[in-house]
């Protein structure tokens, strides 16, 4: 059946939505969720001025969102399996919209961080369930699902790349609160479109939610990120940093014990026994960690070292948008033809070359050279990420797609938060440290991506659709 054909209905009371409506509705979650990961980057100097904070505080504006996004996604997948993905999707979208309003009205840095946590929770609930809805609606047609996943990941990837561009324009013309107000109409559209989607089946056997595991996982990630962020300014011998490291180890041990005893553990260890699932999740953590960490440092580099205005810094990221758009759309056609393993390998290697170009560009005054790196990095990511997502969904039973999507995106968002903390620490110490920090960031990213390509080469993946 063609992907443009009407999707076969699984419920007699609701007519099947079209391919376009399914993709558009589910993409809205990825658009707003990923947009708010990067749209804040070019607004950071303005926020620092208005709210009175330094680089450490700016890292928390980013990581308060990504930590909550990553940690709460574990239970979000279980919520979709328990109550239906459409209902969970709508809950998350509504929470995200309300939290965005709170971010825009935040009077202090602490209030903004708190609102960003709630915003991250809303994103965590809607994102994996949007992917579960897409997978459910297109499960009957492998080619349609590959194209749908390609468009879904394209929407998120383009939003990541478009975030700094849109943020620069809004900050310069309206002010930094506008980067949060823009979410409200997008969420309203997503809620309206979601009314027409078919919900995923809900099992009669509903295992209890792993509240202890969720709480421990959240605290573990927060403690780890706090330790990494504060270590650069305070030093590893500082009592706060030592306490944070000890708390991280203790929480990791407590989580391990709790998950072994849980009836329905929030981290489904049995899925990691599947080689393709395990390898694709590792691949995703590398891609996200290197990208998010680099974007944080690049935004500071352009405005602090190169003295770009917010608009100029935003426009500098336009090649990222073009690279993501072209490669994601192409990936939806490449994956059915070549399978998932080859696009993952080639994409990681293109990404690696992009970071190499960016490392060299940071030592010159030529932005054209830097723009080439900005084009190569998203091209590689856009080629690899849809293939990686398809590999994860195909590796697990359809009934566990919400959980699998939640674990994948938890790992990716956690890696993004860690990337911001680690690479931000490398750039800490004033404007003179940002350039060298960017070069180290690129070298570390190249090594990590080489390892990710080797892992992808060992996967079985999804074969070509003949």
C-alpha positions as a Markdown table, in Angstrom:
| # | Residue | x | y | z |
|---|---|---|---|---|
| 1 | Unk | 0.0 | 0.0 | 0.0 |
| 2 | Unk | 1.3 | 3.5 | -0.8 |
| 3 | Unk | 2.3 | 5.7 | 2.0 |
| 4 | Unk | -0.1 | 8.3 | 0.7 |
| 5 | Unk | -3.0 | 5.9 | 0.9 |
| 6 | Unk | -5.4 | 6.0 | 3.7 |
| 7 | Unk | -4.1 | 4.1 | 6.7 |
| 8 | Unk | -6.1 | 1.0 | 7.5 |
| 9 | Unk | -8.3 | 1.6 | 10.5 |
| 10 | Unk | -7.9 | -0.5 | 13.6 |
| 11 | Unk | -10.9 | 0.9 | 15.4 |
| 12 | Unk | -14.4 | 1.0 | 13.9 |
| 13 | Unk | -15.4 | 4.2 | 15.6 |
| 14 | Unk | -12.6 | 6.4 | 14.2 |
| 15 | Unk | -11.7 | 6.8 | 10.6 |
| 16 | Unk | -8.1 | 6.4 | 9.7 |
| 17 | Unk | -6.1 | 9.7 | 9.3 |
| 18 | Unk | -4.0 | 10.3 | 6.2 |
| 19 | Unk | -0.2 | 9.8 | 6.1 |
| 20 | Unk | 0.3 | 13.5 | 6.0 |
| 21 | Unk | -1.9 | 14.2 | 9.1 |
| 22 | Unk | -0.2 | 11.4 | 11.1 |
| 23 | Unk | 3.3 | 12.8 | 10.2 |
| 24 | Unk | 2.3 | 16.5 | 10.8 |
| 25 | Unk | 0.6 | 15.8 | 14.2 |
| 26 | Unk | 3.4 | 13.6 | 15.6 |
| 27 | Unk | 6.1 | 16.0 | 14.3 |
| 28 | Unk | 4.7 | 18.9 | 16.4 |
| 29 | Unk | 6.0 | 17.2 | 19.5 |
| 30 | Unk | 9.5 | 16.8 | 18.1 |
| 31 | Unk | 9.5 | 20.4 | 16.7 |
| 32 | Unk | 8.7 | 22.1 | 20.0 |
| 33 | Unk | 10.7 | 19.6 | 22.1 |
| 34 | Unk | 13.9 | 19.9 | 20.1 |
| 35 | Unk | 13.5 | 23.6 | 19.3 |
| 36 | Unk | 13.8 | 24.4 | 23.0 |
| 37 | Unk | 17.0 | 22.5 | 23.3 |
| 38 | Unk | 18.9 | 25.0 | 21.1 |
| 39 | Unk | 16.8 | 28.1 | 20.7 |
| 40 | Unk | 18.1 | 29.3 | 24.1 |
| 41 | Unk | 21.8 | 29.2 | 23.0 |
| 42 | Unk | 21.9 | 32.6 | 21.2 |
| 43 | Unk | 19.8 | 34.1 | 24.0 |
| 44 | Unk | 22.2 | 33.2 | 26.7 |
| 45 | Unk | 24.2 | 36.5 | 26.7 |
| 46 | Unk | 21.0 | 38.5 | 26.9 |
| 47 | Unk | 19.7 | 36.2 | 29.7 |
| 48 | Unk | 23.0 | 36.6 | 31.6 |
| 49 | Unk | 22.7 | 40.4 | 31.4 |
| 50 | Unk | 19.0 | 40.5 | 32.5 |
| 51 | Unk | 19.2 | 37.8 | 35.1 |
| 52 | Unk | 22.7 | 38.3 | 36.4 |
| 53 | Unk | 24.4 | 35.0 | 35.9 |
| 54 | Unk | 27.7 | 33.6 | 34.4 |
| 55 | Unk | 28.6 | 30.5 | 32.3 |
| 56 | Unk | 27.7 | 28.1 | 35.1 |
| 57 | Unk | 24.3 | 29.6 | 35.4 |
| 58 | Unk | 23.8 | 29.6 | 31.7 |
| 59 | Unk | 24.6 | 25.9 | 31.6 |
| 60 | Unk | 21.8 | 25.3 | 34.0 |
| 61 | Unk | 19.4 | 27.2 | 31.7 |
| 62 | Unk | 20.2 | 24.6 | 29.1 |
| 63 | Unk | 20.6 | 21.6 | 31.3 |
| 64 | Unk | 17.6 | 22.1 | 33.7 |
| 65 | Unk | 15.5 | 21.4 | 30.6 |
| 66 | Unk | 17.6 | 18.5 | 29.1 |
| 67 | Unk | 18.0 | 16.8 | 32.5 |
| 68 | Unk | 14.2 | 16.7 | 33.1 |
| 69 | Unk | 13.7 | 15.9 | 29.4 |
| 70 | Unk | 16.0 | 12.9 | 29.7 |
| 71 | Unk | 15.1 | 11.6 | 33.1 |
| 72 | Unk | 11.3 | 11.8 | 32.9 |
| 73 | Unk | 11.1 | 10.2 | 29.5 |
| 74 | Unk | 11.7 | 6.8 | 31.1 |
| 75 | Unk | 8.3 | 6.8 | 32.8 |
| 76 | Unk | 6.7 | 8.7 | 29.9 |
| 77 | Unk | 7.0 | 5.6 | 27.7 |
| 78 | Unk | 5.4 | 3.5 | 30.4 |
| 79 | Unk | 2.6 | 6.1 | 30.6 |
| 80 | Unk | 1.9 | 5.7 | 26.9 |
| 81 | Unk | 1.8 | 1.9 | 27.2 |
| 82 | Unk | -0.5 | 2.2 | 30.3 |
| 83 | Unk | -3.0 | 4.9 | 29.3 |
| 84 | Unk | -2.6 | 5.2 | 25.5 |
| 85 | Unk | 0.0 | 7.1 | 23.6 |
| 86 | Unk | -2.5 | 9.8 | 22.3 |
| 87 | Unk | -3.7 | 10.7 | 25.8 |
| 88 | Unk | -0.1 | 10.9 | 27.1 |
| 89 | Unk | 0.9 | 13.0 | 24.0 |
| 90 | Unk | -1.9 | 15.5 | 24.8 |
| 91 | Unk | -1.0 | 15.7 | 28.5 |
| 92 | Unk | 2.7 | 16.4 | 27.6 |
| 93 | Unk | 1.8 | 19.0 | 25.0 |
| 94 | Unk | -0.5 | 20.9 | 27.4 |
| 95 | Unk | 2.2 | 20.9 | 30.2 |
| 96 | Unk | 4.8 | 22.1 | 27.8 |
| 97 | Unk | 2.7 | 25.1 | 26.7 |
| 98 | Unk | 2.0 | 26.2 | 30.3 |
| 99 | Unk | 5.6 | 25.8 | 31.3 |
| 100 | Unk | 6.7 | 27.9 | 28.3 |
| 101 | Unk | 4.5 | 30.7 | 29.5 |
| 102 | Unk | 6.1 | 30.4 | 32.9 |
| 103 | Unk | 9.6 | 30.6 | 31.3 |
| 104 | Unk | 8.7 | 33.7 | 29.4 |
| 105 | Unk | 7.5 | 35.4 | 32.6 |
| 106 | Unk | 10.3 | 34.2 | 34.9 |
| 107 | Unk | 11.7 | 37.1 | 36.9 |
| 108 | Unk | 14.9 | 35.4 | 38.1 |
| 109 | Unk | 17.4 | 32.8 | 37.0 |
| 110 | Unk | 16.1 | 30.4 | 39.6 |
| 111 | Unk | 12.5 | 30.8 | 38.5 |
| 112 | Unk | 13.5 | 30.2 | 34.9 |
| 113 | Unk | 15.4 | 27.1 | 35.8 |
| 114 | Unk | 12.4 | 25.7 | 37.7 |
| 115 | Unk | 10.1 | 26.5 | 34.7 |
| 116 | Unk | 12.6 | 24.8 | 32.4 |
| 117 | Unk | 12.4 | 21.6 | 34.5 |
| 118 | Unk | 8.6 | 21.5 | 34.1 |
| 119 | Unk | 9.0 | 22.3 | 30.4 |
| 120 | Unk | 11.4 | 19.3 | 30.1 |
| 121 | Unk | 8.9 | 17.1 | 31.9 |
| 122 | Unk | 6.2 | 18.0 | 29.3 |
| 123 | Unk | 8.6 | 17.3 | 26.5 |
| 124 | Unk | 9.5 | 14.0 | 28.0 |
| 125 | Unk | 5.9 | 12.9 | 28.1 |
| 126 | Unk | 4.9 | 14.0 | 24.5 |
| 127 | Unk | 8.1 | 13.0 | 22.5 |
| 128 | Unk | 8.3 | 9.2 | 22.9 |
| 129 | Unk | 4.5 | 8.9 | 22.6 |
| 130 | Unk | 4.5 | 10.9 | 19.4 |
| 131 | Unk | 6.9 | 8.3 | 18.0 |
| 132 | Unk | 4.7 | 5.4 | 19.3 |
| 133 | Unk | 1.7 | 7.0 | 17.6 |
| 134 | Unk | 3.6 | 7.2 | 14.3 |
| 135 | Unk | 4.9 | 3.7 | 14.6 |
| 136 | Unk | 1.3 | 2.4 | 15.4 |
| 137 | Unk | -0.3 | 4.2 | 12.5 |
| 138 | Unk | 2.3 | 3.1 | 9.9 |
| 139 | Unk | 3.2 | -0.3 | 11.2 |
| 140 | Unk | 1.3 | -2.0 | 8.3 |
| 141 | Unk | 3.7 | -0.6 | 5.7 |
| 142 | Unk | 7.5 | -0.8 | 6.2 |
| 143 | Unk | 8.2 | 1.8 | 3.5 |
| 144 | Unk | 5.6 | 4.2 | 4.8 |
| 145 | Unk | 7.1 | 3.8 | 8.3 |
| 146 | Unk | 10.6 | 4.5 | 7.1 |
| 147 | Unk | 9.4 | 7.6 | 5.3 |
| 148 | Unk | 7.4 | 8.7 | 8.3 |
| 149 | Unk | 10.3 | 8.3 | 10.7 |
| 150 | Unk | 12.5 | 10.2 | 8.2 |
| 151 | Unk | 10.1 | 13.1 | 8.2 |
| 152 | Unk | 9.7 | 12.9 | 12.0 |
| 153 | Unk | 13.4 | 13.0 | 12.6 |
| 154 | Unk | 13.8 | 15.7 | 9.9 |
| 155 | Unk | 11.3 | 17.9 | 11.8 |
| 156 | Unk | 13.2 | 17.5 | 15.1 |
| 157 | Unk | 16.6 | 17.9 | 13.4 |
| 158 | Unk | 15.6 | 21.0 | 11.5 |
| 159 | Unk | 14.1 | 22.4 | 14.7 |
| 160 | Unk | 17.5 | 21.9 | 16.5 |
| 161 | Unk | 19.3 | 23.7 | 13.7 |
| 162 | Unk | 16.6 | 26.4 | 13.3 |
| 163 | Unk | 16.6 | 27.1 | 17.0 |
| 164 | Unk | 19.6 | 29.4 | 17.0 |
| 165 | Unk | 18.4 | 31.2 | 13.9 |
| 166 | Unk | 14.9 | 31.8 | 15.2 |
| 167 | Unk | 16.3 | 32.6 | 18.6 |
| 168 | Unk | 18.7 | 35.3 | 17.3 |
| 169 | Unk | 15.9 | 37.0 | 15.4 |
| 170 | Unk | 13.5 | 36.9 | 18.3 |
| 171 | Unk | 16.1 | 38.1 | 20.9 |
| 172 | Unk | 17.2 | 41.0 | 18.7 |
| 173 | Unk | 13.7 | 42.1 | 17.7 |
| 174 | Unk | 11.5 | 41.3 | 20.7 |
| 175 | Unk | 13.7 | 40.1 | 23.6 |
| 176 | Unk | 14.6 | 36.7 | 25.0 |
| 177 | Unk | 11.1 | 35.9 | 26.5 |
| 178 | Unk | 9.9 | 35.6 | 22.9 |
| 179 | Unk | 11.8 | 32.4 | 22.4 |
| 180 | Unk | 9.3 | 30.8 | 24.9 |
| 181 | Unk | 6.1 | 32.5 | 23.7 |
| 182 | Unk | 6.6 | 31.0 | 20.3 |
| 183 | Unk | 5.9 | 27.6 | 21.7 |
| 184 | Unk | 2.3 | 28.4 | 22.7 |
| 185 | Unk | 0.7 | 28.5 | 19.2 |
| 186 | Unk | 2.8 | 25.5 | 18.1 |
| 187 | Unk | 1.4 | 23.4 | 21.1 |
| 188 | Unk | -2.1 | 24.6 | 20.3 |
| 189 | Unk | -1.8 | 23.3 | 16.8 |
| 190 | Unk | -0.3 | 20.0 | 18.0 |
| 191 | Unk | -3.2 | 19.5 | 20.4 |
| 192 | Unk | -5.8 | 20.2 | 17.7 |
| 193 | Unk | -4.2 | 17.8 | 15.2 |
| 194 | Unk | -3.8 | 15.0 | 17.8 |
| 195 | Unk | -7.6 | 14.7 | 18.1 |
| 196 | Unk | -7.7 | 12.9 | 14.7 |
| 197 | Unk | -5.0 | 10.3 | 15.6 |
| 198 | Unk | -5.8 | 6.7 | 16.5 |
| 199 | Unk | -4.7 | 5.8 | 20.0 |
| 200 | Unk | -2.3 | 2.9 | 20.6 |
| 201 | Unk | -3.8 | -0.2 | 22.2 |
| 202 | Unk | -3.8 | -0.4 | 26.0 |
| 203 | Unk | -3.1 | -3.7 | 27.6 |
| 204 | Unk | -5.3 | -5.1 | 30.3 |
| 205 | Unk | -2.3 | -6.0 | 32.4 |
| 206 | Unk | -1.0 | -2.7 | 33.7 |
| 207 | Unk | 2.1 | -3.2 | 35.8 |
| 208 | Unk | 2.7 | -0.6 | 38.5 |
| 209 | Unk | 4.8 | 2.4 | 37.6 |
| 210 | Unk | 8.3 | 2.3 | 38.9 |
| 211 | Unk | 8.2 | 5.4 | 41.0 |
| 212 | Unk | 11.3 | 4.6 | 43.0 |
| 213 | Unk | 13.3 | 3.9 | 39.8 |
| 214 | Unk | 12.1 | 7.1 | 38.2 |
| 215 | Unk | 13.0 | 9.2 | 41.2 |
| 216 | Unk | 16.4 | 7.7 | 41.6 |
| 217 | Unk | 17.2 | 8.0 | 37.8 |
| 218 | Unk | 16.2 | 11.7 | 37.9 |
| 219 | Unk | 18.3 | 12.4 | 41.0 |
| 220 | Unk | 21.3 | 10.5 | 39.5 |
| 221 | Unk | 21.3 | 12.4 | 36.3 |
| 222 | Unk | 20.9 | 15.8 | 38.2 |
| 223 | Unk | 23.7 | 14.9 | 40.6 |
| 224 | Unk | 26.0 | 13.9 | 37.7 |
| 225 | Unk | 25.3 | 17.1 | 35.7 |
| 226 | Unk | 25.7 | 19.3 | 38.8 |
| 227 | Unk | 29.0 | 17.7 | 39.6 |
| 228 | Unk | 30.3 | 18.2 | 36.0 |
| 229 | Unk | 29.1 | 21.8 | 35.8 |
| 230 | Unk | 30.5 | 22.9 | 39.2 |
| 231 | Unk | 33.8 | 21.0 | 38.9 |
| 232 | Unk | 35.4 | 23.4 | 36.5 |
| 233 | Unk | 34.7 | 26.6 | 38.6 |
| 234 | Unk | 35.2 | 25.0 | 42.0 |
| 235 | Unk | 37.9 | 22.4 | 41.3 |
| 236 | Unk | 37.6 | 18.6 | 41.9 |
| 237 | Unk | 38.8 | 19.0 | 45.5 |
| 238 | Unk | 35.9 | 21.3 | 46.4 |
| 239 | Unk | 33.6 | 19.8 | 49.1 |
| 240 | Unk | 30.5 | 20.5 | 46.9 |
| 241 | Unk | 32.0 | 18.6 | 44.0 |
| 242 | Unk | 33.3 | 15.8 | 46.1 |
| 243 | Unk | 29.8 | 15.5 | 47.7 |
| 244 | Unk | 28.2 | 15.5 | 44.2 |
| 245 | Unk | 30.5 | 12.7 | 43.0 |
| 246 | Unk | 29.8 | 10.6 | 46.1 |
| 247 | Unk | 26.0 | 11.2 | 45.7 |
| 248 | Unk | 26.3 | 10.2 | 42.0 |
| 249 | Unk | 27.9 | 6.9 | 42.9 |
| 250 | Unk | 25.4 | 6.2 | 45.8 |
| 251 | Unk | 22.4 | 7.0 | 43.6 |
| 252 | Unk | 23.8 | 4.7 | 40.8 |
| 253 | Unk | 24.1 | 1.9 | 43.3 |
| 254 | Unk | 20.6 | 2.5 | 44.7 |
| 255 | Unk | 19.1 | 2.6 | 41.2 |
| 256 | Unk | 20.8 | -0.7 | 40.3 |
| 257 | Unk | 19.3 | -2.3 | 43.5 |
| 258 | Unk | 15.9 | -0.8 | 43.0 |
| 259 | Unk | 15.7 | -1.9 | 39.3 |
| 260 | Unk | 16.5 | -5.5 | 40.2 |
| 261 | Unk | 13.6 | -5.6 | 42.7 |
| 262 | Unk | 11.0 | -3.6 | 40.6 |
| 263 | Unk | 8.1 | -5.5 | 39.0 |
| 264 | Unk | 8.3 | -3.3 | 36.0 |
| 265 | Unk | 11.6 | -1.5 | 36.1 |
| 266 | Unk | 11.8 | 1.9 | 34.5 |
| 267 | Unk | 15.0 | 0.9 | 32.7 |
| 268 | Unk | 14.1 | -2.2 | 30.9 |
| 269 | Unk | 17.3 | -4.2 | 31.1 |
| 270 | Unk | 16.0 | -7.0 | 28.9 |
| 271 | Unk | 15.9 | -4.7 | 25.9 |
| 272 | Unk | 19.6 | -4.0 | 26.2 |
| 273 | Unk | 20.2 | -7.7 | 25.7 |
| 274 | Unk | 19.2 | -7.1 | 22.1 |
| 275 | Unk | 22.4 | -6.2 | 20.2 |
| 276 | Unk | 20.7 | -3.9 | 17.7 |
| 277 | Unk | 18.8 | -2.0 | 20.4 |
| 278 | Unk | 21.9 | -1.7 | 22.5 |
| 279 | Unk | 24.2 | -0.6 | 19.7 |
| 280 | Unk | 21.7 | 1.9 | 18.2 |
| 281 | Unk | 21.1 | 3.5 | 21.7 |
| 282 | Unk | 24.9 | 3.9 | 22.1 |
| 283 | Unk | 25.1 | 5.4 | 18.7 |
| 284 | Unk | 22.4 | 7.9 | 19.6 |
| 285 | Unk | 24.1 | 9.0 | 22.8 |
| 286 | Unk | 27.4 | 9.8 | 20.9 |
| 287 | Unk | 25.6 | 11.8 | 18.2 |
| 288 | Unk | 23.6 | 13.9 | 20.6 |
| 289 | Unk | 26.3 | 14.4 | 23.2 |
| 290 | Unk | 28.8 | 15.7 | 20.6 |
| 291 | Unk | 26.3 | 17.9 | 18.8 |
| 292 | Unk | 24.6 | 19.5 | 21.8 |
| 293 | Unk | 27.8 | 20.1 | 23.6 |
| 294 | Unk | 29.4 | 21.6 | 20.5 |
| 295 | Unk | 26.5 | 23.9 | 19.8 |
| 296 | Unk | 26.6 | 25.4 | 23.3 |
| 297 | Unk | 30.3 | 26.2 | 22.9 |
| 298 | Unk | 29.9 | 27.4 | 19.3 |
| 299 | Unk | 27.2 | 29.9 | 20.3 |
| 300 | Unk | 29.5 | 31.3 | 23.0 |
| 301 | Unk | 32.4 | 31.4 | 20.5 |
| 302 | Unk | 30.5 | 33.3 | 17.9 |
| 303 | Unk | 29.2 | 36.0 | 20.2 |
| 304 | Unk | 32.1 | 36.2 | 22.7 |
| 305 | Unk | 35.2 | 35.5 | 20.6 |
| 306 | Unk | 34.0 | 36.6 | 17.2 |
| 307 | Unk | 31.7 | 39.3 | 18.6 |
| 308 | Unk | 28.7 | 38.4 | 16.5 |
| 309 | Unk | 25.4 | 40.0 | 17.3 |
| 310 | Unk | 22.5 | 37.7 | 18.2 |
| 311 | Unk | 21.1 | 38.0 | 14.7 |
| 312 | Unk | 24.5 | 37.3 | 13.1 |
| 313 | Unk | 25.0 | 34.3 | 15.4 |
| 314 | Unk | 21.6 | 33.0 | 14.6 |
| 315 | Unk | 22.1 | 33.4 | 10.8 |
| 316 | Unk | 25.5 | 31.7 | 11.1 |
| 317 | Unk | 23.6 | 28.5 | 12.0 |
| 318 | Unk | 21.6 | 28.5 | 8.7 |
| 319 | Unk | 23.9 | 25.9 | 7.1 |
| 320 | Unk | 22.9 | 23.5 | 9.9 |
| 321 | Unk | 19.2 | 23.9 | 8.9 |
| 322 | Unk | 20.0 | 23.2 | 5.3 |
| 323 | Unk | 22.1 | 20.2 | 6.1 |
| 324 | Unk | 19.5 | 18.6 | 8.3 |
| 325 | Unk | 16.6 | 19.2 | 5.9 |
| 326 | Unk | 18.3 | 17.7 | 2.9 |
| 327 | Unk | 19.8 | 14.7 | 4.6 |
| 328 | Unk | 16.7 | 13.8 | 6.7 |
| 329 | Unk | 14.5 | 13.8 | 3.7 |
| 330 | Unk | 17.0 | 11.8 | 1.7 |
| 331 | Unk | 17.3 | 9.3 | 4.6 |
| 332 | Unk | 13.6 | 8.5 | 4.3 |
| 333 | Unk | 14.4 | 7.1 | 0.8 |
| 334 | Unk | 17.9 | 5.8 | 1.5 |
| 335 | Unk | 16.9 | 3.5 | 4.4 |
| 336 | Unk | 14.4 | 1.4 | 2.4 |
| 337 | Unk | 16.9 | 1.0 | -0.4 |
| 338 | Unk | 20.1 | 0.4 | 1.6 |
| 339 | Unk | 18.9 | -0.7 | 5.0 |
| 340 | Unk | 19.9 | 1.0 | 8.2 |
| 341 | Unk | 23.5 | 0.0 | 8.9 |
| 342 | Unk | 25.2 | 1.7 | 5.9 |
| 343 | Unk | 23.5 | 5.1 | 6.5 |
| 344 | Unk | 24.5 | 5.0 | 10.2 |
| 345 | Unk | 28.2 | 4.3 | 9.3 |
| 346 | Unk | 28.4 | 6.9 | 6.5 |
| 347 | Unk | 26.5 | 9.5 | 8.5 |
| 348 | Unk | 28.8 | 9.1 | 11.5 |
| 349 | Unk | 31.9 | 9.5 | 9.2 |
| 350 | Unk | 30.5 | 12.6 | 7.6 |
| 351 | Unk | 29.7 | 14.0 | 11.0 |
| 352 | Unk | 33.3 | 13.3 | 12.0 |
| 353 | Unk | 34.7 | 15.1 | 9.0 |
| 354 | Unk | 32.5 | 18.1 | 9.9 |
| 355 | Unk | 34.0 | 18.3 | 13.3 |
| 356 | Unk | 37.5 | 18.1 | 11.8 |
| 357 | Unk | 36.7 | 21.1 | 9.6 |
| 358 | Unk | 35.2 | 23.0 | 12.5 |
| 359 | Unk | 38.4 | 22.4 | 14.6 |
| 360 | Unk | 40.5 | 23.9 | 11.8 |
| 361 | Unk | 38.0 | 26.8 | 11.3 |
| 362 | Unk | 38.2 | 27.8 | 14.9 |
| 363 | Unk | 41.8 | 28.8 | 14.3 |
| 364 | Unk | 41.1 | 31.1 | 11.3 |
| 365 | Unk | 39.1 | 34.3 | 10.7 |
| 366 | Unk | 37.2 | 32.8 | 7.8 |
| 367 | Unk | 33.6 | 32.1 | 8.5 |
| 368 | Unk | 33.1 | 30.4 | 5.2 |
| 369 | Unk | 35.4 | 27.5 | 6.4 |
| 370 | Unk | 33.3 | 27.2 | 9.6 |
| 371 | Unk | 30.1 | 27.2 | 7.5 |
| 372 | Unk | 31.4 | 24.1 | 5.7 |
| 373 | Unk | 31.7 | 22.3 | 9.1 |
| 374 | Unk | 28.2 | 23.6 | 9.9 |
| 375 | Unk | 26.9 | 21.9 | 6.7 |
| 376 | Unk | 28.7 | 18.6 | 7.1 |
| 377 | Unk | 27.8 | 17.9 | 10.7 |
| 378 | Unk | 24.0 | 18.0 | 10.3 |
| 379 | Unk | 24.3 | 16.2 | 6.9 |
| 380 | Unk | 25.9 | 13.3 | 8.7 |
| 381 | Unk | 23.4 | 13.4 | 11.6 |
| 382 | Unk | 20.4 | 13.7 | 9.3 |
| 383 | Unk | 21.5 | 10.6 | 7.4 |
| 384 | Unk | 22.2 | 8.5 | 10.4 |
| 385 | Unk | 19.5 | 9.4 | 13.0 |
| 386 | Unk | 16.4 | 8.1 | 11.0 |
| 387 | Unk | 18.3 | 4.9 | 10.3 |
| 388 | Unk | 19.2 | 4.6 | 14.0 |
| 389 | Unk | 15.6 | 5.3 | 15.1 |
| 390 | Unk | 14.2 | 2.7 | 12.6 |
| 391 | Unk | 16.8 | 0.1 | 14.0 |
| 392 | Unk | 15.5 | 0.7 | 17.5 |
| 393 | Unk | 11.8 | 0.4 | 16.6 |
| 394 | Unk | 12.4 | -2.8 | 14.5 |
| 395 | Unk | 14.5 | -4.5 | 17.2 |
| 396 | Unk | 11.7 | -4.6 | 19.8 |
| 397 | Unk | 8.1 | -6.0 | 19.8 |
| 398 | Unk | 5.5 | -3.4 | 18.7 |
| 399 | Unk | 3.8 | -3.5 | 22.1 |
| 400 | Unk | 7.0 | -2.1 | 23.6 |
| 401 | Unk | 7.6 | 0.7 | 21.1 |
| 402 | Unk | 6.7 | 3.5 | 23.6 |
| 403 | Unk | 9.2 | 2.1 | 26.1 |
| 404 | Unk | 11.9 | 1.6 | 23.5 |
| 405 | Unk | 11.4 | 5.1 | 22.1 |
| 406 | Unk | 11.6 | 6.5 | 25.7 |
| 407 | Unk | 14.8 | 4.7 | 26.5 |
| 408 | Unk | 16.4 | 5.8 | 23.2 |
| 409 | Unk | 15.4 | 9.4 | 23.7 |
| 410 | Unk | 16.3 | 9.4 | 27.4 |
| 411 | Unk | 19.8 | 8.2 | 26.5 |
| 412 | Unk | 20.1 | 10.9 | 23.7 |
| 413 | Unk | 18.9 | 13.8 | 25.9 |
| 414 | Unk | 21.0 | 12.7 | 28.8 |
| 415 | Unk | 24.0 | 12.6 | 26.5 |
| 416 | Unk | 23.1 | 16.1 | 25.3 |
| 417 | Unk | 23.0 | 17.4 | 28.9 |
| 418 | Unk | 26.3 | 15.8 | 29.7 |
| 419 | Unk | 27.8 | 17.2 | 26.5 |
| 420 | Unk | 26.8 | 20.7 | 27.5 |
| 421 | Unk | 28.3 | 20.2 | 31.0 |
| 422 | Unk | 31.6 | 18.6 | 29.8 |
| 423 | Unk | 32.2 | 20.8 | 26.8 |
| 424 | Unk | 31.0 | 23.9 | 28.7 |
| 425 | Unk | 33.6 | 23.1 | 31.3 |
| 426 | Unk | 36.3 | 23.0 | 28.7 |
| 427 | Unk | 35.3 | 26.6 | 27.6 |
| 428 | Unk | 35.1 | 27.9 | 31.1 |
| 429 | Unk | 37.6 | 30.6 | 32.2 |
| 430 | Unk | 36.8 | 33.7 | 30.1 |
| 431 | Unk | 36.7 | 34.5 | 26.4 |
| 432 | Unk | 40.3 | 33.5 | 25.9 |
| 433 | Unk | 39.3 | 29.9 | 26.8 |
| 434 | Unk | 36.4 | 29.5 | 24.5 |
| 435 | Unk | 38.4 | 29.1 | 21.3 |
| 436 | Unk | 40.7 | 26.4 | 22.7 |
| 437 | Unk | 37.7 | 24.8 | 24.3 |
| 438 | Unk | 36.0 | 24.5 | 21.0 |
| 439 | Unk | 39.0 | 22.8 | 19.4 |
| 440 | Unk | 39.2 | 20.2 | 22.2 |
| 441 | Unk | 35.4 | 19.7 | 21.8 |
| 442 | Unk | 35.8 | 18.9 | 18.2 |
| 443 | Unk | 38.7 | 16.5 | 18.7 |
| 444 | Unk | 36.8 | 14.6 | 21.4 |
| 445 | Unk | 33.8 | 14.5 | 19.2 |
| 446 | Unk | 35.8 | 13.0 | 16.3 |
| 447 | Unk | 37.1 | 10.2 | 18.5 |
| 448 | Unk | 33.6 | 9.4 | 19.8 |
| 449 | Unk | 32.1 | 9.4 | 16.3 |
| 450 | Unk | 34.8 | 7.0 | 15.0 |
| 451 | Unk | 33.8 | 4.6 | 17.8 |
| 452 | Unk | 30.1 | 5.0 | 17.0 |
| 453 | Unk | 30.8 | 4.1 | 13.3 |
| 454 | Unk | 32.6 | 1.0 | 14.4 |
| 455 | Unk | 29.6 | 0.0 | 16.6 |
| 456 | Unk | 27.2 | 0.6 | 13.7 |
| 457 | Unk | 29.3 | -1.6 | 11.5 |
| 458 | Unk | 28.7 | -4.5 | 13.9 |
| 459 | Unk | 24.9 | -4.2 | 13.9 |
| 460 | Unk | 22.6 | -6.4 | 11.9 |
| 461 | Unk | 20.2 | -3.5 | 11.3 |
| 462 | Unk | 17.1 | -3.5 | 9.1 |
| 463 | Unk | 17.8 | -5.0 | 5.6 |
| 464 | Unk | 16.9 | -3.2 | 2.4 |
| 465 | Unk | 13.3 | -3.3 | 1.3 |
| 466 | Unk | 13.3 | -5.1 | -2.1 |
